[in-house]
Amino acid sequence: MNKKPYAKPFVILNIALGAGIIAFCAYRLETPQLDVRFLVLFLLMVFVGARLVIHIPTIKSEITVNDSFVFLTMLFCGGEAAILVAAAAGVCSSLRVTKKIQVHLFNASMMACSTFLTVITLRKFLGPIENLAKLNVSATFVGAIALMAMVQYLSNSGLATLYTGCKLNQPFWSTWRTCYLWSSVTYLVGASAAFAIAKLISLIGFYGAIATTPIIAIVYLTYKTYLKNVEVSLTQAENAQKHAAILQESEERFRSAFDYAAIGMALVSQEGHWLQVNRSLCNIIGYSEEELLSTDIQSVTHPDDLTDLLVQQSRLKQEIIPGYQTEQRYIHKRGHEVWTQLSVSRVRDPETHSLRFIFQIQDITDRKRAEERLVHDAFHDGLTGLPNRALFIDHLKLAMARRRKQEYALFSVLFLDLDRFKVVNDSLGHLVGDQLLIAVASKLQTCLRPGDTIARLGGDEFTVLLEDIKSNSEAVYIAERIQRELALAFELDGRTVFASASIGIAPSTTGYERPEEILRDADTAMYYAKSRGGNRHEVFDKSMHVRAVKLMQMQTDLREAIDRNELVVEYQPIVSLETFRIMGFEALVRWRHPEHGLISPGQFIPIAEDTGLIIPIGQWILRQACVQLRQWQNLYPAEPRLTMSVNLSGKQFAEPDLIEGIERVLAETKLDPRSLWLEITESVVVENVEAASEICKRLRRLGVGLSIDDFGTGYSSLSSLHSFPISTLKIDGSFVSRMNGDNENTEIIRTIMSLAGNLSMEVIAEGVETLEQVTKLRTLGCEKGQGYFFSRSLAARDAENLLIETAPLGPIPEYSDMTSERQIVLAGRSF
């Protein structure tokens, strides 16, 4: 309930009631009551009583003489006169603290009301008040004092409580107990003093009592001085007690903080003895408090850190430094080292003034291990645990520095790359691939000497630094040993896997200034070994670098060749061995370099495949071939229609949008899909049988014919050949060129013909160069062939002339060079 709205009405009511009481008393006041005693008491109250206040030490109250003057007036002049004096006392008391008229009126009214209640009560229970001063000291006398004081106190404090509670919106009981409970003492003292003075006046007379005023004043001043001294003493005692409590609390707080601190803390003497240790320190180094207090800091400090500790402690004792921080190792009770962050400061014992040291010790072992792990991970491969490129380069720099200082400090760098590692990843998964890399790393370590460095640069590439070798042949010997070890089978996840590596060797005798140079040359030698079939090693010589530079230049030129229209498509006819009629053509790309002339496909196609340029080149070839075939079909219609064979490389075959690209070219050129034959090699098929089979089926559903190029030279399984929708097998020219009677090559061709017949496939013989070969092939049942016996690959105009010569069907059309059309899609392999 909100009491604030009642505060103002209460004040008004109190003032009105007090005014009524004052008027009533003034009306009933009789003239005899206004004698000299009343006047003296009134003047003393106004000029002396309102100013004399005695504070009671340790009690939230004070004694005012006003109360005594009101009670004296009540005893000598009656209740009505006392009420008027009380009202005047209220005004005089409020004048000390405020000038507000409302406050003066309220205080005067409150005093008048409380005194009125006291007068009525005394008259009710004790009769006329003037007779109370004549009572002898007895129970009635004491009761009168108590009744006068308590009624005045309860009525006065009650009215004040009602006002304060309403104004502050607080409960009345807690307001009275907090603000006015102790004020009862002042009323008891005032009533007692009034009765004592009244008793004195009854004995020696009013004027005699007035004569004792100086004595009373001296007693008052003496007592007030005494109370001030008591108050000062009590204040000092209280302050001292508070200070002692604060010190004790501070000491307990420090002790608690010391004992239960999360970090180790200790107090150490100048000599290094443990004086005090906390629980955390005991936990950090594994000793109990008793064990530590019986030893010193030197006995648990790591030997390697002891010298630095003693130096710092000496500087601290000499006051050269105020304190220090350092990383310190301690020996745990179990024997292992504990890394800590140590902070030491200097203090003085407050009693003996002897020098002491405060040790703050934080366990940072986990952080140091994490830092060491981060440093290790920064310089080591996460999979194999071998050093990485950064650490290998550092070791290589040191080896080169030693080489510069000592002429005979020979070393070599081996660069290893696993052969066909991608096949393992694609067929068995990356988990098995990772296991293979780990196993290879382990096996490589067994092949090397303790001082050699082996690193994994990434992927399936490893490098080895062979230091302090006697000759370059020692590096070759180690490379051979590595290849012998890698030739052994690896058992991985229940599978037997075989691996081999191409190794490049770069000896320090070549002369190098920077580690990147020798690493580059070792890499070059490795690629040279890989280009020669892999599973071998090659020692770097400067001619390899020249070849590498030429290869890099060729890569750059090949990128520009597409934009500069340097690539052209030539067409080699595919001929019926029975009628010698041209049945179709195979599109073959050629590169006419502006500086180097005609570059063989065997030189630039592998580069195109490695760099990914085979994709745009192949797309351009496919479009050129389809446009040209469509033009020839329109000009020289025949049955069956001319066909065009275009080679697909492995990268093209793996393109996700292969089918969509072919569909787009066929739609743009309006070529019948049955006229297009795509040639793939056996290796493309066997790399991923399931995926290859699905792609072949989609191509066949499109209507495109499929041929296996260079059949017989790859690794295709004859048992799985029937699962591919292949239309044609192309016999590799190496078998055709070596046909002689009924030798082995002839039998191979016979077997291929038999296989094709059983699978309802056509056969085209490549590399036909003699009439004897044509005759033999016809005898074996081969229907088609291509080769120099019929024609080499021809430019579009020459191929068209050949068509006219073999089957003239009309006027020769104006030839339009279409090599200017550049598009993107697929390409061939054996161009």
ZAMARGU-4260 file (C-alpha; in steps of 0.2 Angstrom, whole numbers, plus 5000, padded with zeros to 4 digits):
<rodrens>
0) 5000/5000/5000 | 5007/5017/4995 | 5007/5028/5011 | 5014/5044/5003 | 4997/5052/4998
5) 4993/5052/5017 | 5008/5062/5023 | 5001/5079/5018 | 4983/5076/5025 | 4991/5069/5041
10) 5002/5085/5043 | 4986/5096/5041 | 4976/5086/5053 | 4990/5086/5066 | 4992/5105/5064
15) 4974/5108/5066 | 4972/5097/5081 | 4987/5105/5089 | 4980/5122/5086 | 4964/5117/5094
20) 4973/5110/5109 | 4984/5126/5111 | 4968/5137/5109 | 4959/5126/5122 | 4973/5127/5134
25) 4975/5146/5132 | 4957/5148/5136 | 4957/5137/5151 | 4974/5144/5158 | 4971/5154/5174
30) 4980/5170/5178 | 4988/5163/5194 | 4997/5150/5184 | 5006/5163/5174 | 5017/5168/5189
35) 5036/5172/5189 | 5040/5153/5189 | 5031/5151/5172 | 5040/5166/5165 | 5057/5160/5171
40) 5054/5143/5165 | 5047/5149/5148 | 5062/5161/5145 | 5075/5147/5151 | 5067/5135/5138
45) 5067/5148/5124 | 5085/5155/5127 | 5094/5140/5135 | 5084/5124/5133 | 5083/5124/5114
50) 5102/5126/5113 | 5108/5114/5126 | 5109/5096/5119 | 5119/5082/5126 | 5124/5068/5114
55) 5124/5051/5122 | 5139/5040/5117 | 5135/5023/5108 | 5117/5028/5108 | 5108/5035/5093
60) 5099/5049/5104 | 5102/5065/5113 | 5096/5073/5129 | 5088/5090/5128 | 5084/5102/5142
65) 5068/5106/5134 | 5060/5090/5140 | 5065/5095/5158 | 5057/5113/5156 | 5041/5106/5150
70) 5040/5093/5164 | 5044/5107/5177 | 5031/5118/5170 | 5019/5104/5171 | 5023/5101/5190
75) 5023/5119/5195 | 5011/5128/5183 | 4999/5115/5178 | 4995/5105/5162 | 4988/5120/5152
80) 5004/5130/5154 | 5015/5115/5151 | 5006/5112/5134 | 5010/5130/5129 | 5028/5128/5134
85) 5029/5112/5124 | 5022/5120/5109 | 5035/5134/5111 | 5049/5121/5113 | 5043/5113/5097
90) 5045/5129/5087 | 5062/5133/5096 | 5069/5115/5092 | 5064/5116/5073 | 5072/5133/5072
95) 5089/5125/5074 | 5087/5114/5058 | 5075/5123/5046 | 5066/5140/5042 | 5050/5132/5035
100) 5034/5138/5043 | 5025/5121/5040 | 5039/5112/5050 | 5038/5124/5064 | 5019/5122/5065
105) 5020/5103/5064 | 5033/5102/5077 | 5023/5114/5089 | 5007/5104/5086 | 5015/5087/5089
110) 5023/5093/5105 | 5006/5101/5110 | 4997/5085/5106 | 5009/5073/5115 | 5010/5084/5130
115) 4991/5085/5131 | 4990/5066/5131 | 5003/5066/5145 | 4993/5078/5155 | 4976/5069/5153
120) 4985/5052/5158 | 4993/5059/5173 | 4977/5068/5179 | 4967/5052/5176 | 4979/5040/5186
125) 4988/5052/5198 | 4976/5066/5201 | 4982/5085/5201 | 4999/5086/5193 | 5004/5100/5205
130) 5004/5088/5219 | 5017/5076/5211 | 5031/5087/5216 | 5027/5085/5234 | 5028/5066/5234
135) 5041/5058/5245 | 5053/5046/5236 | 5043/5031/5234 | 5036/5018/5222 | 5023/5031/5217
140) 5036/5044/5215 | 5046/5033/5203 | 5030/5027/5194 | 5025/5045/5191 | 5041/5049/5183
145) 5040/5033/5172 | 5022/5037/5167 | 5026/5055/5163 | 5041/5050/5153 | 5033/5035/5143
150) 5017/5043/5139 | 5026/5059/5132 | 5038/5047/5123 | 5025/5036/5116 | 5014/5049/5110
155) 5028/5060/5103 | 5037/5046/5094 | 5020/5039/5088 | 5015/5055/5079 | 5033/5056/5072
160) 5032/5038/5066 | 5016/5041/5057 | 5022/5056/5048 | 5039/5048/5043 | 5031/5031/5038
165) 5019/5040/5026 | 5032/5052/5019 | 5045/5038/5015 | 5032/5025/5012 | 5039/5013/5025
170) 5032/5001/5037 | 5027/5010/5053 | 5035/4997/5065 | 5052/4997/5056 | 5052/5016/5055
175) 5049/5017/5074 | 5062/5004/5079 | 5075/5012/5068 | 5072/5030/5071 | 5064/5033/5088
180) 5067/5018/5099 | 5082/5025/5108 | 5074/5042/5111 | 5065/5035/5126 | 5081/5038/5136
185) 5079/5056/5133 | 5062/5057/5140 | 5066/5047/5155 | 5081/5058/5159 | 5071/5073/5156
190) 5057/5067/5168 | 5069/5062/5181 | 5078/5079/5180 | 5062/5088/5182 | 5056/5078/5197
195) 5074/5081/5205 | 5073/5099/5202 | 5055/5100/5208 | 5061/5091/5224 | 5075/5103/5226
200) 5064/5118/5225 | 5052/5111/5237 | 5066/5110/5249 | 5076/5126/5247 | 5063/5136/5237
205) 5062/5142/5219 | 5074/5156/5221 | 5086/5145/5230 | 5086/5133/5216 | 5088/5147/5204
210) 5104/5152/5214 | 5111/5134/5210 | 5110/5138/5192 | 5129/5142/5190 | 5133/5126/5199
215) 5121/5116/5188 | 5129/5124/5173 | 5147/5119/5179 | 5141/5102/5182 | 5133/5102/5164
220) 5148/5108/5156 | 5159/5096/5165 | 5148/5082/5161 | 5147/5087/5143 | 5166/5088/5142
225) 5167/5071/5151 | 5154/5064/5138 | 5165/5071/5124 | 5180/5063/5131 | 5171/5047/5133
230) 5165/5048/5115 | 5182/5052/5109 | 5189/5037/5118 | 5175/5026/5112 | 5178/5032/5095
235) 5196/5028/5096 | 5193/5011/5104 | 5180/5008/5090 | 5192/5013/5076 | 5206/5002/5084
240) 5194/4988/5085 | 5189/4991/5067 | 5207/4992/5061 | 5211/4976/5071 | 5196/4967/5063
245) 5201/4974/5046 | 5219/4968/5048 | 5213/4951/5054 | 5201/4950/5039 | 5215/4955/5027
250) 5227/4942/5035 | 5213/4929/5034 | 5209/4934/5016 | 5228/4934/5011 | 5230/4917/5019
255) 5215/4910/5011 | 5221/4917/4994 | 5238/4910/4997 | 5232/4893/5002 | 5219/4891/4988
260) 5227/4901/4974 | 5225/4892/4957 | 5244/4895/4955 | 5258/4890/4966 | 5264/4902/4979
265) 5278/4901/4991 | 5288/4912/5004 | 5306/4909/5002 | 5321/4914/5013 | 5337/4923/5007
270) 5346/4906/5008 | 5333/4898/4996 | 5323/4888/5010 | 5304/4886/5008 | 5296/4895/5022
275) 5278/4894/5017 | 5270/4884/5002 | 5252/4883/4996 | 5243/4868/4990 | 5244/4872/4971
280) 5263/4872/4972 | 5263/4855/4981 | 5252/4848/4967 | 5263/4856/4953 | 5279/4848/4958
285) 5272/4833/4968 | 5279/4835/4985 | 5269/4837/5001 | 5270/4853/5011 | 5281/4845/5025
290) 5293/4838/5011 | 5295/4855/5003 | 5298/4865/5020 | 5312/4853/5024 | 5321/4857/5007
295) 5326/4872/4997 | 5322/4878/4979 | 5339/4872/4972 | 5334/4854/4976 | 5319/4854/4965
300) 5325/4866/4951 | 5330/4858/4934 | 5349/4857/4933 | 5350/4866/4917 | 5340/4881/4924
305) 5349/4882/4941 | 5363/4894/4936 | 5351/4906/4929 | 5340/4905/4945 | 5355/4908/4957
310) 5360/4923/4946 | 5343/4931/4947 | 5341/4928/4965 | 5358/4936/4968 | 5353/4952/4958
315) 5337/4952/4968 | 5346/4951/4985 | 5358/4965/4980 | 5342/4976/4975 | 5348/4978/4957
320) 5331/4973/4951 | 5314/4974/4961 | 5309/4957/4954 | 5309/4946/4939 | 5299/4934/4928
325) 5306/4919/4918 | 5301/4901/4912 | 5308/4889/4925 | 5309/4870/4925 | 5307/4860/4940
330) 5309/4841/4943 | 5293/4833/4948 | 5294/4820/4963 | 5290/4807/4950 | 5306/4812/4940
335) 5298/4821/4925 | 5301/4840/4921 | 5288/4853/4924 | 5288/4869/4914 | 5282/4884/4925
340) 5281/4903/4923 | 5290/4910/4938 | 5287/4927/4945 | 5298/4933/4960 | 5297/4949/4970
345) 5306/4955/4986 | 5297/4959/5003 | 5303/4963/5021 | 5297/4953/5036 | 5286/4966/5046
350) 5293/4960/5063 | 5312/4955/5059 | 5314/4966/5044 | 5323/4951/5036 | 5323/4949/5017
355) 5310/4937/5010 | 5305/4932/4992 | 5287/4929/4986 | 5287/4915/4972 | 5272/4914/4961
360) 5273/4898/4950 | 5261/4894/4936 | 5261/4877/4928 | 5264/4880/4909 | 5269/4862/4904
365) 5253/4859/4893 | 5257/4876/4884 | 5275/4871/4881 | 5270/4854/4874 | 5257/4862/4863
370) 5271/4875/4857 | 5283/4861/4854 | 5269/4851/4844 | 5265/4867/4834 | 5283/4869/4830
375) 5284/4850/4825 | 5269/4851/4815 | 5275/4867/4806 | 5291/4857/4800 | 5284/4840/4798
380) 5271/4831/4787 | 5255/4827/4796 | 5252/4810/4788 | 5269/4802/4788 | 5277/4812/4802
385) 5292/4815/4790 | 5300/4832/4788 | 5291/4844/4776 | 5297/4855/4763 | 5302/4869/4775
390) 5313/4858/4786 | 5320/4849/4771 | 5325/4866/4764 | 5333/4871/4780 | 5344/4855/4781
395) 5348/4857/4762 | 5354/4875/4766 | 5366/4868/4780 | 5372/4855/4768 | 5376/4868/4755
400) 5385/4879/4768 | 5396/4864/4773 | 5399/4861/4755 | 5406/4878/4753 | 5417/4877/4768
405) 5424/4859/4764 | 5427/4855/4746 | 5425/4836/4748 | 5408/4837/4758 | 5398/4829/4744
410) 5379/4827/4745 | 5365/4822/4734 | 5346/4825/4733 | 5334/4812/4728 | 5317/4816/4721
415) 5305/4802/4722 | 5287/4801/4714 | 5277/4785/4715 | 5271/4778/4699 | 5252/4776/4695
420) 5248/4782/4713 | 5232/4790/4706 | 5226/4772/4701 | 5228/4766/4719 | 5218/4782/4725
425) 5204/4780/4712 | 5202/4761/4713 | 5205/4757/4732 | 5201/4774/4739 | 5210/4788/4748
430) 5212/4779/4764 | 5222/4765/4756 | 5231/4778/4747 | 5236/4786/4763 | 5241/4769/4771
435) 5252/4766/4756 | 5261/4783/4758 | 5264/4779/4777 | 5271/4762/4772 | 5282/4769/4759
440) 5288/4782/4771 | 5293/4769/4783 | 5301/4758/4770 | 5311/4773/4764 | 5318/4776/4781
445) 5325/4758/4782 | 5334/4761/4766 | 5344/4777/4773 | 5358/4780/4785 | 5355/4788/4802
450) 5362/4805/4796 | 5351/4806/4780 | 5335/4817/4779 | 5319/4811/4771 | 5304/4822/4768
455) 5287/4822/4760 | 5284/4837/4750 | 5266/4833/4747 | 5255/4821/4737 | 5266/4806/4732
460) 5282/4816/4731 | 5297/4812/4743 | 5314/4819/4744 | 5330/4812/4752 | 5346/4822/4757
465) 5361/4811/4757 | 5375/4820/4766 | 5394/4815/4767 | 5394/4803/4753 | 5410/4798/4745
470) 5405/4799/4727 | 5390/4801/4716 | 5389/4783/4713 | 5384/4780/4732 | 5368/4790/4728
475) 5364/4779/4713 | 5367/4764/4724 | 5354/4770/4737 | 5342/4774/4724 | 5343/4756/4717
480) 5341/4750/4735 | 5325/4760/4737 | 5318/4754/4721 | 5321/4736/4726 | 5313/4738/4743
485) 5298/4747/4735 | 5296/4732/4723 | 5291/4721/4737 | 5272/4719/4740 | 5263/4730/4753
490) 5249/4723/4763 | 5236/4737/4766 | 5219/4734/4774 | 5219/4716/4768 | 5224/4720/4751
495) 5241/4717/4742 | 5247/4732/4733 | 5263/4735/4723 | 5272/4751/4721 | 5286/4758/4711
500) 5294/4775/4710 | 5303/4786/4698 | 5319/4794/4706 | 5328/4809/4700 | 5346/4812/4707
505) 5354/4829/4708 | 5372/4828/4714 | 5381/4843/4723 | 5395/4842/4711 | 5384/4851/4698
510) 5387/4867/4708 | 5372/4876/4716 | 5370/4892/4725 | 5352/4890/4731 | 5343/4875/4738
515) 5328/4878/4726 | 5340/4875/4712 | 5346/4858/4717 | 5328/4853/4721 | 5322/4859/4704
520) 5335/4848/4695 | 5331/4833/4705 | 5313/4835/4701 | 5318/4837/4682 | 5328/4821/4683
525) 5313/4812/4691 | 5301/4818/4677 | 5314/4812/4664 | 5314/4795/4673 | 5295/4795/4673
530) 5295/4799/4654 | 5305/4784/4650 | 5292/4773/4658 | 5295/4775/4677 | 5301/4763/4690
535) 5319/4769/4686 | 5331/4782/4692 | 5340/4796/4682 | 5355/4807/4687 | 5353/4825/4682
540) 5363/4832/4669 | 5362/4849/4661 | 5354/4843/4645 | 5339/4838/4655 | 5337/4856/4661
545) 5338/4862/4643 | 5324/4850/4639 | 5314/4856/4653 | 5316/4874/4648 | 5311/4869/4630
550) 5296/4859/4637 | 5291/4874/4647 | 5292/4885/4632 | 5282/4873/4622 | 5268/4873/4635
555) 5268/4892/4633 | 5268/4891/4614 | 5254/4878/4614 | 5242/4889/4624 | 5245/4903/4611
560) 5244/4891/4597 | 5225/4889/4599 | 5223/4908/4598 | 5234/4910/4584 | 5226/4896/4573
565) 5242/4886/4572 | 5233/4870/4574 | 5226/4861/4559 | 5216/4845/4557 | 5222/4832/4544
570) 5212/4817/4538 | 5218/4799/4535 | 5207/4789/4525 | 5200/4772/4531 | 5198/4760/4516
575) 5189/4744/4512 | 5201/4731/4509 | 5189/4722/4497 | 5185/4737/4486 | 5198/4750/4491
580) 5184/4762/4493 | 5186/4776/4506 | 5174/4772/4520 | 5178/4786/4531 | 5192/4797/4539
585) 5202/4798/4555 | 5204/4816/4561 | 5222/4819/4566 | 5228/4836/4573 | 5245/4844/4568
590) 5254/4859/4575 | 5262/4871/4562 | 5274/4881/4574 | 5279/4898/4566 | 5298/4895/4571
595) 5300/4876/4573 | 5289/4871/4559 | 5278/4855/4560 | 5278/4848/4577 | 5274/4829/4580
600) 5258/4825/4590 | 5269/4814/4600 | 5278/4829/4607 | 5264/4841/4611 | 5249/4830/4614
605) 5256/4823/4631 | 5260/4841/4636 | 5242/4846/4632 | 5236/4831/4643 | 5247/4836/4657
610) 5241/4855/4656 | 5223/4851/4653 | 5224/4860/4636 | 5218/4844/4628 | 5200/4849/4633
615) 5199/4864/4622 | 5210/4857/4609 | 5199/4841/4608 | 5183/4851/4607 | 5190/4861/4593
620) 5196/4845/4583 | 5178/4837/4586 | 5169/4852/4579 | 5181/4854/4564 | 5180/4836/4560
625) 5161/4836/4561 | 5159/4851/4551 | 5170/4844/4537 | 5162/4827/4537 | 5145/4835/4535
630) 5151/4845/4520 | 5158/4830/4512 | 5142/4820/4515 | 5132/4834/4507 | 5144/4835/4492
635) 5147/4816/4489 | 5132/4806/4495 | 5136/4788/4496 | 5130/4772/4504 | 5135/4768/4517
640) 5139/4786/4522 | 5156/4792/4525 | 5161/4791/4544 | 5173/4802/4554 | 5184/4794/4568
645) 5190/4806/4582 | 5201/4801/4596 | 5197/4803/4615 | 5210/4805/4628 | 5208/4799/4646
650) 5206/4816/4652 | 5192/4820/4640 | 5184/4803/4644 | 5183/4808/4662 | 5175/4825/4659
655) 5158/4826/4667 | 5150/4835/4653 | 5157/4824/4639 | 5140/4818/4633 | 5133/4835/4633
660) 5147/4842/4623 | 5146/4829/4610 | 5127/4831/4609 | 5130/4850/4607 | 5142/4848/4592
665) 5131/4835/4583 | 5116/4847/4585 | 5126/4862/4579 | 5133/4853/4564 | 5117/4843/4560
670) 5128/4827/4559 | 5120/4810/4560 | 5127/4803/4576 | 5130/4786/4567 | 5143/4795/4556
675) 5154/4799/4571 | 5166/4786/4578 | 5175/4790/4594 | 5191/4780/4598 | 5197/4776/4615
680) 5212/4767/4621 | 5212/4751/4632 | 5220/4760/4647 | 5205/4772/4647 | 5194/4757/4649
685) 5203/4748/4662 | 5206/4763/4674 | 5188/4762/4680 | 5178/4748/4672 | 5161/4752/4679
690) 5162/4771/4675 | 5169/4768/4658 | 5156/4755/4654 | 5142/4767/4659 | 5149/4781/4648
695) 5151/4770/4634 | 5133/4764/4635 | 5127/4782/4635 | 5137/4786/4620 | 5130/4771/4611
700) 5112/4777/4616 | 5117/4793/4608 | 5120/4783/4592 | 5139/4787/4591 | 5151/4772/4586
705) 5165/4767/4598 | 5182/4760/4594 | 5196/4753/4604 | 5212/4761/4597 | 5229/4752/4597
710) 5220/4736/4603 | 5232/4722/4609 | 5245/4734/4617 | 5236/4738/4633 | 5230/4729/4648
715) 5211/4726/4644 | 5204/4710/4650 | 5197/4700/4636 | 5184/4692/4648 | 5177/4710/4652
720) 5177/4716/4634 | 5160/4710/4630 | 5153/4721/4644 | 5157/4737/4634 | 5146/4742/4619
725) 5162/4743/4607 | 5158/4742/4589 | 5176/4741/4582 | 5193/4735/4586 | 5208/4744/4578
730) 5223/4732/4577 | 5239/4742/4582 | 5251/4745/4568 | 5265/4736/4577 | 5257/4719/4574
735) 5253/4723/4556 | 5271/4729/4552 | 5278/4713/4559 | 5267/4700/4550 | 5278/4687/4542
740) 5271/4670/4537 | 5263/4662/4552 | 5273/4670/4565 | 5267/4676/4583 | 5261/4693/4577
745) 5250/4684/4563 | 5243/4673/4576 | 5239/4688/4587 | 5229/4696/4573 | 5220/4680/4569
750) 5215/4679/4588 | 5209/4697/4587 | 5199/4693/4571 | 5191/4678/4580 | 5187/4688/4595
755) 5179/4702/4585 | 5169/4689/4575 | 5162/4681/4591 | 5157/4698/4598 | 5150/4705/4582
760) 5163/4718/4580 | 5172/4726/4565 | 5191/4726/4564 | 5201/4740/4556 | 5220/4737/4554
765) 5231/4752/4557 | 5249/4755/4549 | 5245/4746/4533 | 5260/4750/4522 | 5262/4735/4509
770) 5252/4725/4497 | 5257/4710/4506 | 5250/4716/4522 | 5234/4720/4513 | 5233/4702/4506
775) 5237/4694/4522 | 5224/4704/4531 | 5211/4700/4518 | 5215/4682/4521 | 5212/4683/4539
780) 5195/4692/4537 | 5200/4710/4540 | 5188/4721/4532 | 5195/4739/4533 | 5212/4746/4535
785) 5222/4763/4535 | 5240/4767/4533 | 5253/4774/4521 | 5249/4760/4508 | 5233/4770/4505
790) 5237/4787/4510 | 5246/4797/4524 | 5235/4810/4533 | 5230/4824/4522 | 5224/4842/4523
795) 5206/4845/4520 | 5208/4850/4502 | 5219/4835/4498 | 5208/4823/4506 | 5193/4830/4496
800) 5203/4828/4480 | 5206/4810/4485 | 5188/4808/4487 | 5185/4815/4469 | 5198/4803/4462
805) 5191/4788/4469 | 5173/4792/4467 | 5170/4807/4456 | 5152/4813/4459 | 5151/4830/4453
810) 5160/4847/4451 | 5173/4851/4463 | 5167/4864/4475 | 5176/4879/4481 | 5186/4874/4496
815) 5184/4884/4511 | 5198/4883/4524 | 5189/4879/4540 | 5204/4880/4552 | 5199/4897/4557
820) 5184/4890/4567 | 5190/4888/4585 | 5179/4880/4597 | 5180/4869/4613 | 5176/4851/4617
825) 5187/4835/4615 | 5202/4828/4607 | 5212/4812/4602 | 5227/4803/4608 | 5237/4795/4594
830) 5236/4810/4583
</rodrens>
